[in-house]
Every structure is written in structure tokens, then in C-alpha cells.
Amino acid sequence: MSGVIPRSRGTSYWLREALAAEPGDPCPPLRGDARADVLVVGGGFTGLWTAWFLTERAPGVEVVLVEAGVCGSGASGRNGGFIGSWWDEIDGWAARYGDRAALAAGRLSEESLDAIGTWTAANGVDAWYRPARYLEVASSPAQEGAWRTAVEACRRLGVPNAYRELSPAQVQAVCRSPAFGGGAEMRGATVQPARLARGLRRVLLERGVRIHEHTPATAIRRGRPVVVDTPNGRVRAGRAVVGTNAWAASWPGLRRSLVVRGSYILLTAPAPERLAELGWDGGECICDLRTALHYFRTTPDGRIAFGGVGRALGTRVGPGYDHDDVSLRWVAEGFRRLFPSFRDVPIEEGWGGAVDVSPTRHPWFWTDPRGTVHHGAGYSGHGVGQAHLGGRILSALALDRDDPVRALPMVERRPPRFPPRLLTVPGTHLVQAAILRKDRLEDAGRRPGWPTRFLAGFPRRLGYAVGRSS
């Protein structure tokens, strides 16, 4: 394998494959003025699921959706396609919000896992939805046992099977990587994420939702009505829902609530015989427990899609996040270490994208003071399943409908803030360097020095769910 990862032709393999399978009807840019009951800004999972739930809750509601690119061209068409739940973070939920809220969050997130599969089947969307075990494994001795507080919390809360510990032998029975130790598992699933996004787009068009692609929102004037400007038109709506995720991190009011990170994926050539040698034939989605974690899954034609955390390149999302050679080289190093038997299998392409990280590592949903614009952001790399729940939440807020999801502690509250921007910008790079150094030393079986451990764990010492404690 060469040291340079070929750039994806287009946004990502996922989106290219999805568009080839189903190009869909054109959704031309908005020209002139439009009116709607609800305007949705953003054609990723948050916006698409919000539009879906709006049409479910209020048949006949007029919904207009505007997207800066094409639906699924943002994070929703670039991610690993993992669907999980919050059981692996239930200890943090319980400590922060109490046992009752933690149990509700775990159960509601698991409902979304099943609901997405039911939706794809009912609507004829071939998104490669596959229920599968979701494993979190130690890829170095330093990661051993990192799952135990969440496992114990599940036992204490009366849901011992929601997230359970696995021995090294049990992990090896799923995937025989020489780097894997013990781990834990919960229920999960995988999808081809761009196929899911494009399937949602098709169904929404069939339901009468007006979608305008290549139509960025250039200004939002909050009031009654909400007025949203675009390059060649304007939309007036009774309510608006904004689901732009990392693209909102540079907006006033959110600059201290979201940190943008890059996430990168490489894709191998098909090698089903090598997967068979690993025993990895159940479609399981797996991640390790590094602070800058790796995540990996297989595809129906026998490829490995292997991802990892990349560099922080600033809060403004630009082309640098699409393909960063340095970040992809880091991901490739991790791939070679975890899967040495694939050393002669070509890496066919790589791509990346921006992730919005919240201080609590879960999303937040809130309404502006005038009561007409609703926001959702902060998925922290777990948006495939959580955005389904987010769409349910945001549609309930926009229509003022009762729903148990509105009782979740991150609903109708703005996200907490990171330290002042003066500290965040240099601090992000300093902490990131320490995290990467700590991970690499632990990968090599070495113990990092105290300064590295201190800086890598500094966000958690301040109360932020970023990085592992040490």
C-alpha cells in the first residue's frame, strides 16, 4: 500500500454509489419567494428526519427544505454508517442527569435503532440496513476495562444486557485482529448512510415536501414570520428548523458550544476471503477505545471501511475537511496496525468531513427566545441514529406537540459552553497534540509521561466529555 490515499471521486464513495444507484428527481435551487408552514435548513439526517416527522405528525403541513449542496452531501453522506445507542455512555448520563433520565435516553436511542430499520423496509429504501452487534474493544493494554463503569451502570439500573462485557476470546470470535483484547457490546446496526439520506429525500418528495438543493441559507431573520434569505430567493415561514451541525459552529452564539473536528475514512478493495480469515462475517460494527478512536465496518461486497479522528482545522468548514492527507495517513497507520493481514489489499480511496463536538458529547435541541427557530446540533460523530431521534424532537418543538422525547435533559436547553475562544483555539491544538501522542505511545505499549497524560485528560478535568480520563 502506498503512503498516499487516493482522493474520492466526489464527496465520498458512499454518496457516489448512492447517486449511481438512484439519482432521484432534480431539486432545483430556489428562485424567487416561497412560503411554508415550516422551513427546514439542512438536507442531512437532522433536516430530513425532521421533515419526515413533520409530515407524519401533521399531514398536509407545508414544508420547504433548503440544502447548500445536495441532500446527503454533508456529514450524512460521509460517516461510517454506524447506528448505536447511549448505553455505552450511561454512566455519564446518570452522573450528569440522574438515573431516570439516563434510562430514558438509553431506551429512546435504542428505539431509533429499530425504527430506522422498520422505516427502510416500509418505504422500499435499500440503505443496506443490517442489524449487527456493536463492539467497543481494547486495541492496546491501556484501553482494557474502559467500558466497565458503563457496564456496571447498566447492571445497577436493571438493564444488564444493554451493554455487556466481552472477554478477549469473545472479541476474537467476532474479529481475529491480533491487536484486540477485551471489550463490550450493545445492539447496533449499519447502513450505507448516503443511500439512507437519498432514500429519505425521495420519500419526502413523494409526500409533497419542496426541496431546493444548491440553496444555502445566507441569513435568518427571526420573528413572526421567520424570513430566510438565499442567493436567489427568500422563504417566509411560521417556524424554522436549523440542522446544519458542524456548519453552524462559526455562527454567533454557538462558537463556544461546538468544536469542529475532522473524521476520515479509507476504503479497501473488496477482499471477502480476507474477512473470512478474520471470522468477521456478521456485519458487526466495531470501534476501539483510543481517545482519537478508530471505527470500522464491512460492506456487502467484502470491503473494510476504516475511519478515525483527524485534525482540528478550525471552526469554518471548508474544502480542507474533505480530504486531508495528514489525517488520512494517521487513519492508514491505525488500519495497518489493527489489520496486518490486509497489508497487500489496496486502499482504493479516502474521504473526510467535519464533525460538531459538544461539551457533553451528545446533541442539544433548543428554541430561540422568540419561539420561532429551533436548532439541533452537537452529535459528536454519532448522528446516524441520534439524528432520527433529533428529527422527532425538532418536529415536536416546531409543531408544539407532546412527546416523551421533550422530557430528555438536552431538549429545550442550549448546549453548555467551552472555555472562552481565546483559550479554545490554541487549547484545542495543544490538547489534540497531547491526545495523539498519548494514543500513539499506548499503541506501542509505552506509558505516556505525566504532562502528556495531564493535557490529554484536561477537558474531562474541566467537566467536558472530551477525551478519556487517565
Stockholm file with secondary structure:
# STOCKHOLM 1.0

chainA/1-470         MSGVIPRSRGTSYWLREALAAEPGDPCPPLRGDARADVLVVGGGFTGLWTAWFLTERAPGVEVVLVEAGVCGSGASGRNGGFIGSWWDEIDGWAARYGDRAALAAGRLSEESLDAIGTWTAANGVDAWYRPARYLEVASSPAQEGAWRTAVEACRRLGVPNAYRELSPAQVQAVCRSPAFGGGAEMRGATVQPARLARGLRRVLLERGVRIHEHTPATAIRRGRPVVVDTPNGRVRAGRAVVGTNAWAASWPGLRRSLVVRGSYILLTAPAPERLAELGWDGGECICDLRTALHYFRTTPDGRIAFGGVGRALGTRVGPGYDHDDVSLRWVAEGFRRLFPSFRDVPIEEGWGGAVDVSPTRHPWFWTDPRGTVHHGAGYSGHGVGQAHLGGRILSALALDRDDPVRALPMVERRPPRFPPRLLTVPGTHLVQAAILRKDRLEDAGRRPGWPTRFLAGFPRRLGYAVGRSS
#=GR chainA/1-470 SS CCSSCCBCSSSCHHHHHHHHHCCCCCCCCCCEEEEEEEEEECCSHHHHHHHHHHHHHSTTCCEEEECSSSTTCSGGGTSCCEECCSGGGHHHHHHHHCHHHHHHHHHHHHHHHHHHHHHHHHTTCCCCCEEEEEEEECSSGGGTTTTHHHHHHHHHTTCTTTSEEECHHHHHHHCCCTTCCCEEEEEEEECCHHHHHHHHHHHHHHTTCEEESSCCCCEEECSSSEEEEETTEEEEEEEEEECCGGGGTTSTTTTTTCEEEEEEEEEECCCHHHHHHHTCCSCCEEEECCSSCEEEEECTTSCEEEEEECCCCCSSCCGGGTCCHHHHHHHHHHHHHHCGGGTTSCEEEEEEEEEEECTTSSCEEEECTTSSEEEEECBTTCHHHHHHHHHHHHHHHHHTCCCGGGGSTTBSSCCCCCSCHHHHHHHHHHHHHHHHHHHHHHHTTCCCCHHHHHHHTHHHHTTCCCSCCC
#=GC SS_cons         CCSSCCBCSSSCHHHHHHHHHCCCCCCCCCCEEEEEEEEEECCSHHHHHHHHHHHHHSTTCCEEEECSSSTTCSGGGTSCCEECCSGGGHHHHHHHHCHHHHHHHHHHHHHHHHHHHHHHHHTTCCCCCEEEEEEEECSSGGGTTTTHHHHHHHHHTTCTTTSEEECHHHHHHHCCCTTCCCEEEEEEEECCHHHHHHHHHHHHHHTTCEEESSCCCCEEECSSSEEEEETTEEEEEEEEEECCGGGGTTSTTTTTTCEEEEEEEEEECCCHHHHHHHTCCSCCEEEECCSSCEEEEECTTSCEEEEEECCCCCSSCCGGGTCCHHHHHHHHHHHHHHCGGGTTSCEEEEEEEEEEECTTSSCEEEECTTSSEEEEECBTTCHHHHHHHHHHHHHHHHHTCCCGGGGSTTBSSCCCCCSCHHHHHHHHHHHHHHHHHHHHHHHTTCCCCHHHHHHHTHHHHTTCCCSCCC
//
